[in-house]
């Protein structure tokens, strides 16, 4: 028997969930179809009965009611006829005749519709009463016309009224019987409806029982295998890729189980690959920063040290020899570092980490600085041999940032940050290595706070524009000033420009200072229109401003808005700033020069500009750096160099000014060498406020010389 059932199951493919579900739902559909057909037939029959009832019984009822009403209204019409004057009787006759015809028409209609024998008998009696009434009515009319109203009224009371009453009685009897028939018909409809509802309930219950049975059978054959699939899927989700889905008697479940097993194997392979990419550097196969934070992020870092190393000149190698050569250098450095770290005698194994670019880190246990210095020296010694990249030998130089926690419970992030601060300090001071110190942290925090303070300083008017005079060497006449920014911090007091200007250039805030100093210079020139109309002000422009393509248009708009003659505004640009991108700088300077303002090359002689670029620059002044001016009277070779610069400037049609002159001897030498103008403490220190006002009152006349060049 079991083998026979097994053959039937295989023949009908009952092991497939789809076949089972199709059979189950097909049987359910058949049951519900039978229920629907039975209900439809019953409802259709009831609908026909209701239509028949509406067409016959209700129509008959309405006509019987109309007959009763017409009979009642005839009595009233006859009374009006009996009381009407002769000249108005014609209208009354017409009304009575119309009602009589209406009664006759209704009787004829009812004779055609009524099928109940009792109703037919009642209608026949009603017809006799109607004929009797008609006879009495004709007699009444004749009597009214021949003998008058009094005789007619008497005949109405004795003959016509009883005939109408008999007619009305039969009409009401017919109405009552019709109502009775309607009630019986409604009761039959209600009984049929109740029967239909009972049938629907019975059939629905049977269908639900069948559905429950089929659902149980289907669930029994499907849910258990699906539960096994769910358990296997949860194991895969939990990371158990080795447990396999067992074989079942359901084909679809077996197919899904096979797919899950294949997926688990594929996920295991890909997860291993992803983990390798997420936690290891693909070039060196060393653990990366993510690995370090995941495995040591919550470790107590007491008595731990971290050596942070950065491969110097890696950018130059990439740019000169290509990135493949840079990768070769990084891979070789990683190999040497791994060899050193693995053989170093440490309390516990060290962890070598590959960070971004050419940066590496070693985390290890260390109780004092000496063990850290020892490992750093071994690493540095291992880098003595150059790396061969094809025909090229590349020297390896590492810059080190060292940090140690000691007995302090630092987090890994803090230890790593300390090493980064030390590495930055080493690079900034051009040293090979630096230890982290609290002073570095204080400097870093100070610089961070300056970011927000500098933006607030511009808005809160904490910045000040100090002006240092520039005079002609020939006659000592003042012709302009250089604008110098000063910062009076409300809490820190005076902050040196040497501290915040370089920081502003690194963070991008220098453009705020440029905009502010431009506004201040134009405001001052506007104030001088009536007193010192020929004095100019020079402002310093940063390298970042030279990258701003909209800068010339903004300057021109500000000049026009302030109604300042363009030649009264001068911009000083450093030689090194121009040489970062000479082509772009020359194009922007030409647009600035087209506005009419003057342009000076500041700190000339300290950069690397060539004469080819110099002759293309749209400038009209060279400013000799103070490093050439200091003690120039004592150094003849410096005098020869400065003489060359002055002659070169004059040969290009430029005026030449020297800055930083502090002694009469320095001035005399520069004047003898042919320099046009000077600026320095010998003339005046930078001035602000009342001191500037007083100095101008003494040294700057209203007819001051116009600016040279």
C-alpha positions in Angstrom: 0.0 0.0 0.0 2.8 2.4 0.9 4.6 1.7 -2.4 1.3 2.3 -4.3 0.9 5.7 -2.5 4.6 6.5 -3.3 4.0 5.7 -7.0 0.9 7.9 -7.1 2.8 10.7 -5.3 5.6 10.5 -7.9 3.2 10.3 -10.8 1.2 13.3 -9.7 4.4 15.1 -8.5 2.8 15.6 -5.1 6.3 16.2 -3.6 6.2 19.6 -5.1 4.7 22.3 -3.0 3.3 24.0 -6.1 1.3 20.8 -7.1 0.0 20.5 -3.5 -1.0 24.1 -3.4 -2.6 23.9 -6.8 -4.7 20.9 -5.8 -5.7 22.5 -2.5 -6.6 25.8 -4.0 -8.4 24.1 -7.0 -10.6 22.1 -4.5 -11.3 25.2 -2.5 -12.2 27.1 -5.7 -14.6 24.4 -6.7 -16.3 24.4 -3.3 -16.7 28.2 -3.4 -17.9 28.0 -7.0 -20.6 25.6 -6.0 -21.6 27.9 -3.1 -21.7 30.8 -5.4 -23.8 29.0 -8.1 -26.4 27.8 -5.5 -26.7 31.2 -4.0 -26.9 32.8 -7.4 -29.8 30.5 -8.4 -31.7 31.2 -5.2 -31.1 34.9 -5.4 -32.2 34.9 -9.1 -35.4 33.2 -8.2 -36.1 35.7 -5.5 -35.4 38.5 -7.8 -37.9 37.2 -10.3 -40.5 36.9 -7.6 -39.8 40.4 -6.4 -40.1 41.7 -10.0 -43.4 39.9 -10.4 -44.6 41.2 -7.1 -43.6 44.8 -8.1 -45.3 44.5 -11.5 -48.6 42.9 -10.4 -49.5 43.1 -6.8 -48.1 46.6 -6.1 -49.8 47.9 -9.3 -53.1 46.3 -8.4 -52.9 47.8 -4.9 -52.3 51.2 -6.2 -55.2 51.0 -8.6 -57.5 49.7 -5.9 -56.4 52.6 -3.7 -57.1 55.0 -6.5 -60.5 53.4 -7.0 -61.4 54.0 -3.3 -60.2 57.6 -3.5 -62.1 58.3 -6.7 -65.3 56.9 -5.1 -64.9 59.2 -2.1 -64.2 62.2 -4.2 -67.5 61.7 -6.3 -69.6 62.3 -3.2 -67.9 65.7 -2.7 -68.3 66.6 -6.3 -72.0 65.8 -6.3 -72.6 68.0 -3.2 -70.9 70.9 -5.1 -73.1 70.2 -8.1 -76.3 70.3 -6.0 -75.3 73.7 -4.4 -74.0 75.3 -7.6 -76.0 77.9 -9.5 -77.4 77.0 -12.9 -74.7 79.0 -14.8 -71.9 77.1 -13.0 -73.4 73.6 -13.2 -71.7 72.8 -16.6 -68.2 72.8 -15.0 -69.5 70.7 -12.1 -71.1 68.2 -14.5 -67.8 67.9 -16.3 -65.9 67.2 -13.0 -68.4 64.5 -11.9 -68.4 62.9 -15.3 -64.6 62.8 -15.2 -64.6 61.0 -11.8 -67.2 58.6 -13.0 -65.1 57.7 -16.1 -62.1 57.3 -13.8 -64.0 54.8 -11.7 -65.0 52.8 -14.7 -61.5 52.8 -16.2 -60.0 51.5 -12.9 -62.6 48.7 -12.7 -61.8 47.7 -16.3 -58.0 47.7 -15.5 -58.5 45.6 -12.4 -60.6 43.1 -14.3 -57.5 42.5 -16.5 -55.0 42.1 -13.7 -56.7 40.3 -10.8 -56.3 36.6 -10.7 -57.5 35.7 -7.2 -61.0 34.4 -7.3 -62.2 36.2 -4.3 -60.9 39.4 -5.7 -62.7 38.7 -9.0 -66.0 38.1 -7.1 -65.5 41.3 -5.1 -64.8 43.2 -8.3 -68.0 41.9 -9.9 -70.0 43.1 -7.0 -68.2 46.4 -7.2 -69.2 46.6 -10.9 -72.9 46.0 -10.0 -72.7 48.7 -7.3 -71.1 51.0 -9.9 -73.9 50.4 -12.4 -76.5 51.1 -9.7 -74.8 54.3 -8.8 -74.7 55.4 -12.5 -78.4 54.8 -12.8 -79.1 56.8 -9.6 -76.8 59.6 -10.8 -78.6 60.0 -14.1 -81.9 60.2 -12.3 -80.4 62.8 -10.0 -79.3 64.9 -12.9 -82.7 64.8 -14.6 -84.5 65.7 -11.3 -82.1 68.6 -10.7 -82.7 70.1 -14.1 -86.5 69.5 -14.0 -87.5 70.2 -10.4 -84.6 72.1 -8.9 -82.1 71.7 -6.2 -84.4 70.8 -3.3 -85.9 67.8 -5.0 -82.4 66.8 -6.2 -80.9 67.1 -2.7 -83.7 64.8 -1.4 -83.0 62.3 -4.1 -79.2 62.5 -3.3 -79.9 61.6 0.3 -82.3 58.8 -0.4 -80.9 57.2 -3.5 -77.5 58.4 -4.6 -75.7 58.5 -1.3 -76.6 54.9 -0.3 -75.5 53.8 -3.8 -72.1 55.6 -3.4 -71.7 54.1 0.1 -72.3 50.6 -1.3 -69.7 51.3 -4.0 -67.2 52.6 -1.5 -67.7 49.6 0.8 -67.0 47.1 -2.0 -64.0 49.2 -3.0 -62.6 49.1 0.6 -63.3 45.4 0.8 -61.3 45.0 -2.4 -58.5 47.1 -1.0 -58.3 45.1 2.3 -58.1 41.8 0.4 -55.4 43.2 -1.9 -53.4 44.3 1.2 -53.8 40.8 2.6 -52.4 39.3 -0.6 -49.4 41.6 -0.5 -48.7 40.6 3.1 -48.8 37.0 2.3 -46.5 37.5 -0.7 -44.0 39.4 1.6 -44.1 36.6 4.1 -43.3 34.1 1.4 -40.4 36.2 0.2 -39.0 36.5 3.8 -39.3 32.7 4.2 -37.4 32.2 0.9 -34.8 34.7 2.1 -34.3 33.0 5.4 -34.0 29.7 3.5 -31.4 31.2 1.3 -29.4 32.6 4.2 -29.5 29.2 6.0 -28.3 27.5 2.8 -25.5 30.1 2.5 -24.4 29.6 6.1 -24.4 25.8 5.7 -22.4 25.9 2.5 -20.0 28.5 3.9 -19.4 26.4 7.0 -18.7 23.4 4.8 -16.3 25.4 2.6 -14.5 26.7 5.7 -14.2 23.2 7.1 -12.8 22.0 3.8 -10.4 25.0 3.7 -9.2 24.3 7.2 -8.6 20.7 6.4 -6.7 21.6 3.3 -4.7 24.3 5.1 -3.7 21.8 7.8 -2.6 19.3 5.3 -0.7 21.9 3.3 0.9 23.4 6.4 1.9 20.0 7.7 3.7 19.3 4.4 5.3 22.8 4.0 5.8 24.5 7.4 8.2 21.9 8.8 10.6 22.0 5.8 10.4 25.8 5.8 11.2 25.9 9.5 14.3 24.0 8.7 15.2 26.5 6.0 14.6 29.3 8.4 16.9 27.8 11.0 19.6 27.3 8.4 19.2 30.9 7.1 19.5 32.2 10.7 22.7 30.2 11.1 24.1 31.7 8.0 23.1 35.2 9.2 24.9 34.5 12.5 28.1 33.6 10.6 27.8 29.8 10.6 28.6 29.0 7.0 29.4 25.3 7.6 26.0 24.0 8.7 24.1 22.5 5.7 20.3 22.4 5.1 19.1 18.8 5.4 17.4 16.9 2.6 13.5 16.8 2.8 10.7 15.1 0.9 9.7 18.5 -0.7 11.4 19.3 -4.0 11.2 23.1 -3.7 12.6 23.0 -0.2 15.5 20.9 -1.4 16.2 23.3 -4.2 16.1 26.3 -1.8 18.3 24.3 0.6 20.8 23.7 -2.1 20.8 27.4 -3.0 21.3 28.3 0.6 24.2 25.9 1.0 25.8 27.4 -2.2 25.1 30.9 -0.9 26.7 30.2 2.5 29.9 28.9 0.8 30.0 32.0 -1.5 29.4 34.4 1.4 32.1 32.7 3.4 34.6 33.3 0.6 33.4 36.9 0.0 33.4 37.7 3.7 37.0 36.6 3.9 37.8 38.8 1.0 35.9 41.8 2.4 37.6 41.3 5.8 40.9 41.3 4.1 40.0 44.6 2.2 38.5 46.2 5.3 41.2 45.4 7.8 44.4 45.0 5.7 46.3 47.2 3.3 46.1 45.6 -0.2 49.6 46.7 -1.1 51.5 45.6 1.9 49.0 43.1 3.5 49.7 44.8 6.8 46.8 45.6 9.2 45.3 49.0 8.7 43.9 51.7 11.0 40.4 50.0 11.1 42.0 46.8 12.3 44.0 48.7 15.0 40.9 50.5 16.3 38.7 47.3 16.2 41.2 45.1 18.1 42.8 47.7 20.4 40.3 50.5 20.6 39.1 49.4 24.1 42.5 48.2 25.4 44.1 49.8 28.4 47.0 51.7 26.9 49.0 52.0 30.1 52.8 51.6 29.4 52.3 51.5 25.7 54.1 53.5 23.0 53.4 54.3 19.4 55.9 55.2 16.8 54.3 56.9 13.8 56.4 57.1 10.7 55.9 58.9 7.4 57.9 58.2 4.2 59.5 61.5 3.2 59.5 62.7 -0.4 57.0 60.0 -1.5 55.0 62.6 -3.5 58.2 63.4 -5.4 58.8 59.8 -6.2 55.3 59.4 -7.5 55.5 62.5 -9.6 58.9 61.8 -10.9 59.1 58.0 -11.4 55.4 57.1 -11.3 53.0 55.6 -8.8 54.3 52.0 -9.4 57.7 53.1 -8.2 56.1 54.7 -5.1 54.3 51.5 -4.4 57.6 49.6 -4.7 59.1 51.9 -2.1 56.1 51.5 0.2 56.1 47.7 -0.1 59.9 47.5 0.6 59.6 49.8 3.6 56.8 47.6 4.9 58.9 44.5 4.5 61.8 46.0 6.4 59.6 47.3 9.1 57.9 43.9 9.5 61.4 42.2 9.8 62.5 44.7 12.5 59.3 44.5 14.5 59.1 40.7 14.4 62.7 40.3 15.8 62.6 43.1 18.3 62.9 42.0 21.9 59.6 43.3 23.4 57.6 42.3 26.4 54.7 41.5 24.1 54.6 41.3 20.3 54.3 44.6 18.6 51.6 45.5 16.1 52.7 47.0 12.8 50.1 49.1 11.0 49.9 50.6 7.6 48.1 53.9 7.5 47.3 56.3 4.7 49.9 57.1 2.0 53.4 56.3 3.1 52.6 56.3 6.8 53.2 53.4 9.2 52.7 52.9 12.9 54.1 50.5 15.5 52.1 49.9 18.7 54.0 48.1 21.5 54.5 47.9 25.3 57.1 50.3 26.6 57.8 51.6 30.1 60.3 54.3 29.2 61.6 56.4 26.4 64.8 54.4 25.9 63.0 51.3 24.6 61.1 53.5 22.1 64.3 55.2 21.0 66.0 51.8 20.6 63.3 50.5 18.3 63.2 53.8 16.3 67.0 53.6 15.8 66.8 50.0 14.6 64.1 51.0 12.2 66.1 53.9 10.9 69.1 51.7 10.4 67.1 49.3 8.4 66.3 52.1 6.0 69.9 52.9 5.1 70.0 50.8 2.0 68.3 52.5 -1.0 65.4 50.9 -2.8 66.0 49.9 -6.4 63.2 50.9 -8.8 64.5 49.8 -12.2 67.6 51.8 -13.0 67.0 54.2 -10.1 68.1 53.9 -6.5 65.8 55.7 -4.1 67.0 56.7 -0.6 64.5 56.1 2.2 64.0 58.7 4.8 61.3 58.4 7.5 60.0 61.1 9.8 59.0 59.9 13.2 56.4 61.0 15.8 56.9 59.3 19.1 54.3 59.1 21.9 54.2 57.1 25.2 51.5 56.7 27.7 53.4 55.7 30.8 51.2 55.0 33.8 48.4 57.2 32.4 45.3 55.3 31.1 45.2 56.8 27.7 42.8 55.5 25.0 44.3 54.3 21.7 42.8 57.3 19.9 44.5 59.7 22.2 47.9 57.9 21.9 47.5 57.9 18.1 46.6 61.6 18.1 49.6 62.4 20.3 51.9 60.6 17.9 50.3 62.5 15.0 50.9 65.8 16.8 54.5 64.8 17.4 54.9 63.9 13.7 53.5 67.2 12.6 55.9 69.0 15.0 58.9 67.1 13.5 57.8 68.0 9.9 57.2 71.6 10.9 60.6 72.0 12.5 62.4 70.1 9.7 63.6 67.4 12.2 63.7 63.7 11.7 61.8 62.9 14.9 59.9 64.5 17.7 58.4 63.3 21.0 55.0 64.3 21.9 54.8 67.0 24.6 52.1 69.0 26.4 53.5 72.2 24.8 52.6 70.7 21.3 49.1 70.0 22.6 48.7 73.5 23.9 49.9 74.9 20.6 47.5 72.7 18.7 44.6 73.7 20.8 45.5 77.3 20.5 45.5 77.0 16.7 42.2 75.3 16.8 40.6 78.0 18.9 42.0 80.6 16.5 39.8 79.2 13.7 36.6 80.3 15.3 38.1 83.4 17.0 39.4 84.8 13.7 36.0 84.7 12.0 34.5 86.4 15.0 37.3 88.9 15.1 36.4 90.2 11.6 32.8 90.7 12.6 33.6 92.1 16.1 36.1 94.7 14.8 39.0 93.2 16.8 41.3 93.5 13.8 43.1 96.8 13.3 44.7 98.3 10.2 48.1 99.9 11.0 49.8 102.0 8.3 53.6 102.3 7.7 54.7 105.2 5.6 56.6 105.0 2.3 58.7 108.0 1.3 60.7 109.0 -1.8 64.5 108.8 -1.1 65.2 111.9 -3.3 63.2 114.4 -1.2 61.8 112.5 1.8 58.2 113.2 0.6 55.6 110.7 1.8 53.6 109.2 -1.1 51.8 106.3 0.5 51.5 103.6 3.2 51.5 99.9 3.5 48.5 98.4 5.4 49.4 95.9 8.1 46.8 93.9 10.0 47.0 93.6 13.8 44.7 91.5 16.1 43.8 92.7 19.5 42.1 89.7 21.1 39.7 90.5 24.0 41.1 87.7 26.1 44.6 86.9 24.8 45.6 90.5 24.1 47.8 91.3 21.1 48.3 88.3 18.8 51.3 88.6 16.5 50.7 88.5 12.7 53.5 85.9 12.5 51.2 83.6 14.5 47.8 84.1 12.9 48.6 85.0 9.3 50.4 81.7 8.4 47.6 79.9 10.2 45.0 81.8 8.3 46.7 80.9 5.0 46.7 77.2 5.9 43.0 77.1 7.0 41.7 79.3 4.1 40.7 82.2 6.4 43.2 84.5 4.8 40.5 85.6 2.3 38.4 87.0 5.2 41.4 89.1 6.2 42.0 90.3 2.7 38.4 91.4 2.3 38.5 93.1 5.6 41.8 95.0 4.9 40.5 96.0 1.5 37.4 97.5 3.0 39.4 99.3 5.7 41.9 100.7 3.1 39.1 102.0 0.9 37.3 103.5 3.9 40.6 105.3 4.9 41.2 106.6 1.3 37.7 107.9 1.3 38.3 109.8 4.5 41.5 111.3 3.0 39.9 112.7 -0.2 39.8 116.2 1.1 43.0 116.2 3.3 45.4 113.8 1.6 44.0 113.1 -1.9 47.3 111.8 -3.4 48.3 109.4 -0.7 48.0 105.7 -1.6 47.6 102.5 0.5 49.1 99.2 -0.4 47.5 95.9 0.9 49.0 92.5 0.9 47.4 89.8 -1.3 47.8 86.1 -0.4 48.4 83.1 -2.7 44.9 82.0 -2.0 43.5 85.3 -3.3 45.5 84.7 -6.6 43.5 81.5 -7.1 40.2 83.3 -6.8 39.0 84.0 -10.3 36.4 86.5 -9.1 38.9 88.6 -7.1 39.6 91.3 -9.7 35.9 91.9 -10.3 35.2 92.3 -6.5 38.1 94.8 -6.2 36.8 96.8 -9.1 33.3 96.8 -7.7 34.6 98.0 -4.3 36.6 100.8 -5.9 33.5 102.0 -7.8 31.3 101.7 -4.8 33.7 103.8 -2.6 34.4 106.2 -5.5 38.2 105.9 -5.1 40.6 106.5 -7.9 42.2 103.1 -8.7 45.8 104.3 -8.7 45.5 105.1 -5.0 45.1 101.4 -4.2 48.2 99.2 -4.5 48.4 95.4 -4.0 51.6 93.7 -2.8 52.1 90.1 -3.9 55.0 87.9 -2.8 57.4 86.5 -5.4 56.8 82.9 -4.1 53.1 83.3 -4.3 53.3 84.2 -8.0 55.6 81.3 -8.8 53.3 78.6 -7.4 51.2 78.9 -10.6 52.8 81.6 -12.8 50.4 81.3 -15.8 47.3 81.7 -13.7 48.8 84.4 -11.5 49.9 86.5 -14.5 46.4 86.2 -16.1 44.8 87.4 -12.8 47.3 90.1 -12.2 46.7 91.5 -15.7 43.0 91.7 -14.9 43.8 93.5 -11.6 46.2 95.9 -13.4 43.4 96.6 -16.0 41.3 98.2 -13.2 44.0 100.9 -12.7 45.5 99.8 -9.4 49.2 99.5 -8.8 50.9 96.1 -8.2 54.1 95.5 -6.3 56.2 92.3 -6.0 56.8 92.0 -2.3 59.9 90.4 -0.7 61.7 90.4 -4.1 64.9 88.4 -4.1 63.7 85.7 -1.7 61.8 83.6 -4.3 62.7 81.8 -7.5 61.2 83.9 -10.2 62.9 84.0 -13.5 63.5 87.0 -15.7 61.3 85.4 -18.3 58.4 85.5 -16.0 59.3 88.9 -14.4 59.1 90.7 -17.7 55.6 89.3 -18.3 54.3 90.4 -14.9 52.0 93.5 -15.1 53.7 95.1 -12.1 55.0 98.6 -11.6 57.1 98.3 -8.5 59.7 95.9 -7.0 60.0 95.8 -3.2 63.5 94.6 -2.1 63.3 92.3 0.9 64.6 93.5 4.2 67.1 90.6 4.3 69.1 92.4 1.6 68.8 95.8 3.4 69.9 95.0 6.9 73.5 96.2 7.5 73.9 96.8 3.7 76.4 99.5 4.5 78.7 96.9 5.9 78.6 94.3 3.1 79.9 95.4 -0.3 78.8 92.2 -2.0 75.2 92.7 -0.9 75.5 96.3 -2.3 76.5 94.8 -5.6 73.5 92.4 -5.6 71.1 95.1 -4.6 72.5 97.4 -7.3 71.8 94.7 -9.8 68.2 94.3 -8.6 67.7 98.1 -8.8 69.1 98.4 -12.3 67.1 95.4 -13.4 63.9 97.0 -12.1 64.6 100.3 -13.8 65.5 98.4 -17.0 62.0 96.9 -16.9 60.4 100.3 -16.3 59.6 99.6 -12.6 60.2 101.8 -9.5 62.1 100.1 -6.7 61.5 100.4 -3.0 63.5 99.0 -0.1 61.8 97.9 3.1 63.2 97.4 6.6 65.6 100.5 6.6 66.4 101.3 10.2 69.6 103.3 10.1 70.8 106.5 8.2 73.7 104.5 6.8 71.4 102.0 5.2 69.4 104.8 3.7 72.4 106.5 2.3 73.7 103.4 0.6 70.4 102.7 -1.0 70.0 106.2 -2.2 73.5 106.1 -3.7 72.6 102.8 -5.4 69.6 104.5 -7.1 66.7 103.1 -5.1 63.6 105.2 -5.6 61.8 104.9 -2.2 62.1 103.4 1.2 60.0 102.0 4.1 61.2 101.2 7.6 61.6 102.2 11.2 63.9 105.0 10.2 60.9 106.7 8.7 58.3 105.5 11.1 57.0 102.4 12.8 53.5 101.2 11.8 50.9 103.8 13.0 47.3 103.5 14.2 44.7 105.8 15.5 45.7 109.2 16.9 49.4 108.4 16.4 48.7 108.1 12.6 46.7 111.4 12.7 49.5 113.3 14.4 52.2 111.9 12.1 50.2 112.8 9.0 49.7 116.3 10.3 53.4 116.8 10.6 54.8 114.9 7.6 52.1 114.6 4.9 51.0 117.8 3.1 47.8 118.0 1.1 49.9 118.2 -2.1 51.8 115.1 -1.4 53.6 113.5 -4.3 51.7 111.1 -6.4 52.8 107.4 -6.2 55.8 106.5 -8.4 55.3 104.3 -11.3 
